[in-house]
Structures are given as C-alpha cells and as structure tokens.
C-alpha cells in the first residue's frame, strides 16, 4: 500500500495541471479577445510614447 500513497500526490497534481491547461486554452479568444487585445495595444502605445519622449529630451 505504500506505492499507492506514493503515487497519489503526483497523480492529483497532474490532474489539476491538465485542468489548468484546459481552462487556459478554453479562455483564449472568445468574446473578450478584442478587449484584451485593445488593452494590450494601448499599454504598448503608452510605453512607446514614454520611451520616445525620453529619447527626444
């Protein structure tokens, strides 16, 4: 029975890891993709503007 108690934690962790990966993959895209992309694009634009302003001064 020691082998069962030795195998349970890795198996449980593997099941939760697979569930996490499935959840991440399923939530990619969808209805919120455009909002997420727009938020990232605006953050990148602000960072670029700050970098350009620092370079110009």
C-alpha distances in whole Angstrom, upper triangle without the diagonal:
4,5,5,7,9,10,11,14,16,16,17,20,21,21,23,25,26,27,29,31,32,33,35,37,38,40,42,45,46,49,48,48,52,52,49,51,54,53,52,55,57,55,55,59,59,58,60,63,62,62,65,67,66,67,70,71
4,5,5,6,9,10,12,14,15,16,18,19,21,22,24,25,27,28,30,31,33,34,36,37,39,41,44,46,48,47,47,51,51,48,50,53,51,50,53,55,53,54,57,57,56,58,61,60,59,63,65,63,64,68,69
4,6,5,6,9,11,12,12,14,16,17,18,21,22,23,25,26,27,29,31,32,33,35,37,38,42,43,46,45,45,49,49,46,48,51,49,48,51,53,51,52,55,56,54,56,59,58,58,61,63,62,63,66,67
4,5,5,6,9,11,10,12,15,15,16,18,20,21,22,24,26,27,28,30,31,32,34,36,40,41,44,43,43,47,47,44,46,49,48,47,50,52,50,50,54,54,53,55,58,57,57,60,62,61,62,66,66
4,6,5,8,10,10,11,13,15,16,18,19,21,22,24,25,27,28,30,31,32,34,36,40,41,43,42,43,46,46,43,45,48,47,45,49,51,48,49,53,53,51,54,57,56,55,59,60,59,61,64,65
4,6,7,8,10,11,12,14,16,17,18,20,22,23,24,26,27,29,30,32,33,35,39,40,43,42,42,45,45,42,44,47,45,44,47,49,47,47,51,51,49,52,55,54,53,57,58,57,58,62,63
4,6,6,6,9,10,11,12,15,16,17,19,20,21,23,25,26,27,29,31,32,36,37,40,39,39,43,43,40,42,45,43,42,45,47,45,46,49,50,48,50,53,53,52,55,57,56,57,61,62
4,6,5,6,9,10,11,12,14,15,17,18,20,21,23,24,26,27,29,31,34,35,38,37,37,41,41,38,40,43,42,41,44,46,44,45,48,48,47,49,52,52,51,55,56,55,57,60,61
4,5,5,6,9,10,11,12,14,15,16,18,20,21,22,24,26,27,29,33,34,36,35,35,39,39,36,38,41,39,38,41,43,41,42,45,45,44,46,49,48,48,51,53,52,53,57,57
4,5,5,6,9,10,10,12,14,15,16,18,20,21,22,24,26,27,31,32,35,34,34,38,37,34,36,39,38,36,40,42,39,40,44,44,42,45,48,47,46,50,51,50,52,55,56
4,5,5,6,9,10,11,12,14,15,17,18,20,21,23,24,26,30,31,34,33,33,37,37,34,36,39,38,37,40,42,40,41,44,45,43,46,49,48,48,51,53,52,53,56,57
4,5,5,6,9,10,11,12,14,15,17,18,20,21,23,25,28,29,32,31,31,35,35,32,34,37,36,35,38,40,38,39,43,43,42,44,47,47,46,50,51,51,52,55,56
4,5,5,6,9,10,10,12,14,15,16,18,20,21,23,27,28,30,29,29,33,33,30,32,35,33,32,36,37,35,36,40,40,39,41,44,43,43,46,48,47,48,52,53
4,5,5,6,9,10,11,12,14,15,16,18,20,21,25,27,29,29,28,32,32,29,31,34,33,32,35,37,35,36,39,40,39,41,44,43,43,46,48,47,48,52,53
4,5,5,6,9,10,11,12,14,15,16,18,20,24,25,28,27,27,31,31,29,31,34,33,32,35,37,35,36,40,40,39,41,44,44,44,47,49,49,50,53,54
4,5,5,6,9,10,10,12,14,15,16,19,22,23,26,25,25,29,29,26,28,31,30,29,32,34,33,33,37,37,36,39,42,41,41,44,46,46,47,50,51
4,5,5,6,9,10,11,12,14,15,17,21,22,25,24,24,27,27,24,26,29,28,27,30,32,30,31,35,35,34,36,39,39,39,42,44,43,44,47,49
4,5,5,6,9,10,11,12,14,16,19,21,24,23,23,27,27,24,26,29,28,27,30,33,31,32,35,36,35,37,40,40,40,43,45,45,46,49,50
4,5,5,6,9,10,10,12,15,18,19,21,21,21,25,25,23,25,28,27,26,30,32,30,31,35,35,35,37,40,40,40,43,45,45,46,49,50
4,5,5,6,9,10,11,13,16,18,20,19,19,23,23,20,22,25,24,23,26,28,27,28,31,32,31,33,36,36,36,39,41,41,42,45,46
4,5,5,6,9,10,11,15,16,19,19,18,22,22,19,21,24,23,22,25,28,26,27,30,31,30,32,35,35,35,38,40,40,41,44,46
4,5,5,6,9,10,13,15,18,18,17,21,22,19,21,24,24,23,26,29,28,28,31,33,32,34,37,37,37,40,42,42,43,46,48
4,5,5,6,9,12,13,15,15,15,19,19,17,19,22,22,21,24,26,26,27,30,31,30,32,35,35,36,38,40,41,42,44,46
4,6,5,6,10,12,15,14,13,17,17,14,16,20,19,18,21,23,22,23,26,27,27,29,32,32,32,35,37,37,38,41,42
4,6,5,9,11,14,14,13,16,17,15,16,20,20,19,21,24,24,24,27,29,28,30,32,33,33,36,38,38,39,42,44
4,6,8,9,12,12,12,16,17,15,17,20,20,20,22,25,25,25,28,30,30,31,34,35,35,37,39,40,41,43,45
4,6,7,10,9,9,13,13,12,14,17,17,17,19,21,21,22,25,26,27,28,31,32,32,34,36,37,38,41,42
4,6,9,9,7,11,12,10,11,15,15,14,17,19,19,20,23,24,24,26,28,30,30,32,34,35,36,38,40
4,7,7,5,8,10,9,10,13,14,14,16,18,19,19,22,24,24,25,28,29,30,31,34,35,36,37,40
4,6,6,8,10,10,11,14,15,16,18,20,21,22,24,25,27,28,30,31,32,34,36,37,38,40,42
4,6,7,8,10,11,13,14,16,17,19,20,21,23,25,26,27,29,31,32,33,35,37,38,39,41
4,6,5,6,9,10,11,12,14,15,17,18,20,21,23,24,26,27,29,30,32,33,35,36,38
4,5,5,6,8,10,11,12,14,15,16,18,20,21,22,24,26,27,28,30,32,33,34,36
4,5,5,6,9,10,10,12,14,15,16,18,20,21,22,24,26,26,28,30,31,32,35
4,5,5,6,9,10,11,12,14,15,16,18,20,21,23,24,26,27,29,30,31,33
4,5,5,6,9,10,11,12,14,15,17,18,20,21,23,24,26,27,29,30,32
4,5,5,6,9,10,10,12,14,15,16,18,20,21,22,24,26,27,28,30
4,5,5,6,9,10,10,12,14,15,16,18,20,21,22,24,26,27,29
4,5,5,6,9,10,11,12,14,15,17,18,20,21,23,24,26,27
4,5,5,6,9,10,11,12,14,15,16,18,20,21,22,24,26
4,5,5,6,9,10,10,12,14,15,16,18,20,21,22,24
4,5,5,6,9,10,10,12,14,15,16,18,20,21,23
4,5,5,6,9,10,11,12,14,15,17,18,20,22
4,5,5,6,9,10,10,12,14,15,16,18,20
4,5,5,6,9,10,10,12,14,15,16,18
4,5,5,6,9,10,10,12,14,15,17
4,5,5,6,9,10,11,12,14,16
4,5,5,6,9,10,10,12,14
4,5,5,6,9,10,10,12
4,5,5,6,9,10,11
4,5,5,6,9,10
4,5,5,6,9
4,5,5,6
4,6,5
4,6
4
